[in-house]
Amino acid sequence: MPIPQEVRPHIGRIPALQGVSQDRMTVERLGGLTNLNFLIDAGGDRYVMRIPGEGTDEYIDRTIEEHNARVAERAGVNAPVVYFDTSDGLMVTRFIEGGDTMSPETFQTRPGAPKRAGEAFRQLHDCGESFRFTFELFSMIDDYLNVLRKENAPLPEGYHDAVKEAEAVREALEANPGTLKPCHCDPLTENFIDDGERMYILDFEYSGMNDPLWDIGDLSVEAGLSREQDLEMLRAYLGGEPSEAQYGRMIIYKAMCDLLWTLWGLIQYAHGNTVEDFWAYSTERFARCKDLMNRPEFSEHVRAVRENR
């Protein structure tokens, strides 16, 4: 199989690929919403090459990403990074053998998957090192809105109203702030590799210091986990039963991640990304956010966080 034209110009940049004839290489396209990802078999050694998508330099700092990815590697949760060029974000990691790329379906049906994810998050969060960049939810919402304003891009009806309603969430989180730890911050299910005994976490483009329960709440949304599976993940992460405030914080972040990633999807839509129907992606996320925030028990979760009970 010929090497794809997207990959060919980069082969010579990768020290690990030097000395391997291109005739002995096979390249397979992998999934990805914004980037191009390829599995490269170089004479039996297997690597994943990530070529950043067009326009991602507007909102991703590759110097920060490299630092954070290497911290996560040392923590034992990320794939080994064998090459990273901060000038354009080209990254090559070792392929994780014996693992399966996760999906919402596998998270929901594979026994122990939420537990293993909780354990992987704890391993990352408690690694003792710091990530560069602080993930600040409401500042990021403002930043994304500014990007969309410059693009003259549309917003779903009622979006600004939802941001105003989220002021109660902001106040509760400020009254009882979480301890910032190195977090993934964008836990799509496809960023997890499971070998049945442990989870690996990949792709640290959006990572930063954050309230660690953001990762728990966001993964719950991405995987469509049930309440029982949420508790399985939380118990594994905390090493015991969650308090009302800890459970409430996870629920709050389930709504807030949808509020934020709605805007991310709209940026992809504005940039003409055709990998997915990003308008539908965004409106569906926003509808889910509003549904959760409008439930009577949501205000109770906000109160539990504010009062730290």
C-alpha positions as CSV (number, residue, x, y, z in Angstrom):
1,M,0.0,0.0,0.0
2,P,1.5,3.4,-0.9
3,I,2.2,5.8,1.9
4,P,-0.5,8.5,1.9
5,Q,0.6,11.9,0.6
6,E,-0.3,13.5,3.9
7,V,2.3,11.3,5.7
8,R,5.1,11.1,3.1
9,P,6.6,14.6,3.7
10,H,7.0,13.9,7.4
11,I,8.7,10.5,7.3
12,G,12.2,12.0,7.0
13,R,11.6,14.2,10.1
14,I,11.2,11.3,12.5
15,P,14.4,9.8,13.9
16,A,12.7,6.6,14.9
17,L,11.8,6.0,11.2
18,Q,15.3,6.6,9.8
19,G,16.9,3.5,8.4
20,V,13.6,1.9,7.6
21,S,12.9,1.6,3.9
22,Q,9.6,3.0,2.9
23,D,8.9,-0.2,1.1
24,R,8.8,-1.9,4.5
25,M,6.3,0.6,5.9
26,T,2.6,0.2,6.0
27,V,0.3,3.1,6.9
28,E,-3.3,2.9,8.1
29,R,-5.6,5.9,8.6
30,L,-7.1,6.1,12.1
31,G,-10.0,8.2,13.4
32,G,-10.0,11.8,14.6
33,L,-12.4,14.7,14.7
34,T,-9.9,17.5,13.9
35,N,-6.5,15.9,13.3
36,L,-5.2,13.3,10.9
37,N,-3.9,10.2,12.6
38,F,-2.1,7.3,11.0
39,L,-0.8,4.0,12.3
40,I,2.7,3.4,10.9
41,D,4.2,-0.1,10.9
42,A,7.9,0.4,10.3
43,G,9.4,-3.1,10.0
44,G,7.5,-4.4,13.0
45,D,7.8,-1.3,15.2
46,R,4.4,0.5,15.3
47,Y,3.8,4.2,15.8
48,V,0.9,6.7,15.6
49,M,1.6,9.9,13.7
50,R,-0.7,12.9,14.5
51,I,-0.8,15.7,12.0
52,P,-2.7,18.7,13.4
53,G,-5.9,19.8,11.7
54,E,-6.1,23.1,9.9
55,G,-6.9,26.0,12.2
56,T,-6.1,24.2,15.5
57,D,-3.2,26.6,16.1
58,E,-5.8,29.3,16.9
59,Y,-6.7,27.6,20.2
60,I,-4.0,25.0,21.0
61,D,-0.5,25.8,22.2
62,R,1.8,23.0,21.1
63,T,4.6,23.8,23.5
64,I,2.1,23.4,26.4
65,E,0.8,20.2,24.8
66,E,4.2,18.6,24.5
67,H,5.1,19.4,28.1
68,N,1.8,17.9,29.4
69,A,2.0,14.9,27.2
70,R,5.4,14.0,28.5
71,V,4.3,14.5,32.1
72,A,1.4,12.1,31.4
73,E,3.8,9.6,29.9
74,R,5.9,9.8,33.1
75,A,2.8,9.3,35.1
76,G,2.3,6.0,33.2
77,V,-1.0,6.8,31.5
78,N,0.0,8.2,28.1
79,A,1.6,6.4,25.2
80,P,5.4,7.0,25.0
81,V,6.1,10.2,22.9
82,V,8.9,9.5,20.5
83,Y,8.8,12.8,18.5
84,F,7.1,16.2,18.9
85,D,7.7,19.3,16.9
86,T,6.2,22.3,18.6
87,S,6.5,24.5,15.4
88,D,3.6,22.7,13.8
89,G,2.4,20.1,16.3
90,L,3.5,17.0,14.5
91,M,3.6,14.2,17.1
92,V,4.6,10.5,16.9
93,T,3.9,8.1,19.8
94,R,4.4,4.4,20.2
95,F,1.3,2.3,19.4
96,I,-0.1,0.7,22.5
97,E,-0.2,-3.0,21.7
98,G,-3.0,-5.3,23.0
99,G,-5.4,-2.5,23.8
100,D,-8.7,-1.5,22.2
101,T,-9.8,2.1,21.4
102,M,-12.8,2.8,23.5
103,S,-16.2,4.1,22.4
104,P,-19.4,5.0,24.3
105,E,-20.7,1.5,23.7
106,T,-17.6,-0.3,25.1
107,F,-17.6,2.0,28.1
108,Q,-21.2,1.1,28.8
109,T,-20.9,-2.6,28.2
110,R,-17.3,-3.7,29.1
111,P,-17.2,-4.9,32.7
112,G,-15.0,-2.7,34.8
113,A,-14.3,0.0,32.2
114,P,-15.6,2.9,34.4
115,K,-13.5,1.6,37.3
116,R,-10.3,1.4,35.2
117,A,-11.0,4.9,33.9
118,G,-11.3,6.2,37.5
119,E,-8.1,4.5,38.4
120,A,-6.3,6.0,35.4
121,F,-7.5,9.5,36.2
122,R,-6.3,9.1,39.8
123,Q,-2.9,8.0,38.5
124,L,-2.7,11.1,36.3
125,H,-4.1,13.6,38.9
126,D,-1.9,12.3,41.7
127,C,1.4,12.1,39.7
128,G,3.0,14.9,41.7
129,E,3.9,17.0,38.6
130,S,2.2,20.1,37.2
131,F,0.8,20.8,33.7
132,R,1.4,24.0,32.0
133,F,-1.8,26.1,31.4
134,T,-4.7,26.4,33.7
135,F,-8.1,25.2,32.3
136,E,-10.5,28.0,33.4
137,L,-14.0,27.1,32.2
138,F,-15.6,30.5,32.1
139,S,-12.6,32.2,30.6
140,M,-12.5,29.5,27.9
141,I,-16.2,30.1,27.1
142,D,-15.4,33.8,26.7
143,D,-12.4,33.0,24.5
144,Y,-14.4,30.6,22.3
145,L,-17.2,33.2,22.0
146,N,-14.6,35.8,20.8
147,V,-13.4,33.3,18.1
148,L,-17.0,32.8,16.9
149,R,-17.7,36.5,17.0
150,K,-14.7,37.2,14.7
151,E,-16.0,34.4,12.4
152,N,-19.5,36.0,12.5
153,A,-20.7,32.5,13.3
154,P,-24.2,31.7,14.6
155,L,-25.0,30.4,18.1
156,P,-27.9,28.1,19.2
157,E,-30.9,30.1,20.4
158,G,-30.7,30.7,24.1
159,Y,-27.0,30.2,24.5
160,H,-26.2,33.5,26.1
161,D,-29.2,32.9,28.5
162,A,-27.7,29.6,29.5
163,V,-24.3,31.3,30.3
164,K,-26.1,33.7,32.5
165,E,-27.9,30.9,34.3
166,A,-24.5,29.2,34.8
167,E,-23.5,32.2,37.1
168,A,-24.9,30.2,40.0
169,V,-22.5,27.4,39.1
170,R,-19.6,29.8,38.9
171,E,-20.5,31.2,42.4
172,A,-20.7,27.7,43.9
173,L,-17.4,26.7,42.4
174,E,-15.7,29.9,43.6
175,A,-17.2,29.4,47.1
176,N,-15.7,25.8,47.3
177,P,-12.9,25.7,44.7
178,G,-11.3,22.3,43.9
179,T,-7.6,21.6,44.3
180,L,-6.1,22.1,40.8
181,K,-4.4,19.0,39.5
182,P,-3.0,17.9,36.0
183,C,-6.1,17.0,34.1
184,H,-6.9,15.7,30.6
185,C,-9.8,18.1,30.2
186,D,-11.1,16.5,26.9
187,P,-11.8,12.9,27.7
188,L,-13.5,11.7,24.5
189,T,-14.0,7.9,24.8
190,E,-11.7,7.5,21.7
191,N,-8.9,9.0,23.8
192,F,-8.9,5.9,26.0
193,I,-7.2,2.6,25.3
194,D,-8.2,-0.4,27.4
195,D,-6.4,-3.7,27.6
196,G,-8.8,-5.2,30.2
197,E,-6.5,-4.5,33.1
198,R,-5.6,-0.8,32.7
199,M,-6.6,2.2,30.8
200,Y,-4.3,4.5,28.9
201,I,-5.3,8.1,28.2
202,L,-4.2,9.8,24.9
203,D,-4.3,13.2,23.3
204,F,-3.4,16.1,25.7
205,E,-4.2,19.0,23.3
206,Y,-6.6,20.6,25.8
207,S,-5.0,19.5,29.0
208,G,-4.1,21.7,31.9
209,M,-4.4,22.2,35.7
210,N,-8.1,21.8,36.5
211,D,-10.5,20.6,39.1
212,P,-10.0,16.8,38.8
213,L,-13.7,16.1,38.9
214,W,-14.1,17.8,35.6
215,D,-12.4,14.8,34.0
216,I,-14.9,12.5,35.7
217,G,-18.0,14.5,34.7
218,D,-16.8,15.0,31.2
219,L,-16.1,11.4,30.6
220,S,-19.5,10.4,32.0
221,V,-21.1,12.6,29.3
222,E,-18.9,11.4,26.5
223,A,-19.5,7.8,27.4
224,G,-23.2,8.1,28.2
225,L,-22.7,6.4,31.6
226,S,-25.5,5.5,33.9
227,R,-25.8,6.7,37.5
228,E,-24.4,3.3,38.6
229,Q,-21.5,3.5,36.3
230,D,-20.8,7.1,37.4
231,L,-20.6,5.8,41.0
232,E,-18.4,3.0,39.9
233,M,-15.9,5.4,38.4
234,L,-16.2,7.9,41.3
235,R,-15.6,5.2,43.9
236,A,-12.5,3.9,42.1
237,Y,-11.2,7.4,41.7
238,L,-11.9,8.5,45.3
239,G,-11.2,5.1,47.0
240,G,-14.6,5.3,48.7
241,E,-18.0,6.8,48.7
242,P,-18.4,10.3,47.3
243,S,-19.8,13.1,49.4
244,E,-22.8,15.1,48.3
245,A,-20.4,17.9,47.2
246,Q,-18.2,15.5,45.2
247,Y,-21.1,13.9,43.4
248,G,-22.7,17.3,42.8
249,R,-19.5,18.6,41.4
250,M,-19.4,15.8,38.9
251,I,-23.0,16.5,37.9
252,I,-22.3,20.2,37.5
253,Y,-19.4,19.5,35.2
254,K,-21.5,17.2,33.1
255,A,-23.6,20.3,32.2
256,M,-20.7,22.7,32.0
257,C,-18.6,20.5,29.6
258,D,-21.6,20.5,27.2
259,L,-21.9,24.3,27.6
260,L,-18.2,24.6,26.6
261,W,-17.9,22.0,23.9
262,T,-21.0,23.4,22.2
263,L,-18.8,26.3,21.3
264,W,-15.8,24.1,20.2
265,G,-18.2,22.3,17.8
266,L,-19.4,25.7,16.4
267,I,-15.8,26.7,15.8
268,Q,-15.3,23.5,13.8
269,Y,-18.5,24.3,11.9
270,A,-17.3,27.8,11.2
271,H,-14.0,26.5,9.9
272,G,-15.7,24.1,7.5
273,N,-14.6,20.9,9.1
274,T,-16.6,18.2,7.4
275,V,-15.5,15.2,9.4
276,E,-18.8,15.4,11.3
277,D,-22.0,17.4,11.2
278,F,-20.7,19.9,13.7
279,W,-23.8,22.1,13.8
280,A,-25.8,19.0,14.9
281,Y,-23.0,18.1,17.3
282,S,-23.2,21.5,18.9
283,T,-27.0,21.8,19.1
284,E,-27.3,18.3,20.6
285,R,-24.7,19.1,23.2
286,F,-26.5,22.4,24.1
287,A,-29.9,20.7,24.3
288,R,-28.4,18.1,26.7
289,C,-26.8,20.9,28.8
290,K,-30.1,22.8,29.1
291,D,-32.0,19.6,30.0
292,L,-29.6,18.8,32.8
293,M,-29.6,22.4,34.1
294,N,-33.4,22.6,34.1
295,R,-33.9,19.5,36.2
296,P,-35.1,20.3,39.8
297,E,-32.2,18.4,41.4
298,F,-29.6,20.4,39.6
299,S,-29.9,23.3,42.0
300,E,-29.5,20.9,44.9
301,H,-26.2,19.7,43.4
302,V,-25.1,23.3,43.1
303,R,-26.1,24.0,46.7
304,A,-24.2,20.9,47.9
305,V,-21.0,22.1,46.1
306,R,-21.4,25.7,47.5
307,E,-21.9,24.4,51.1
308,N,-19.3,21.7,50.7
309,R,-21.5,19.1,52.4
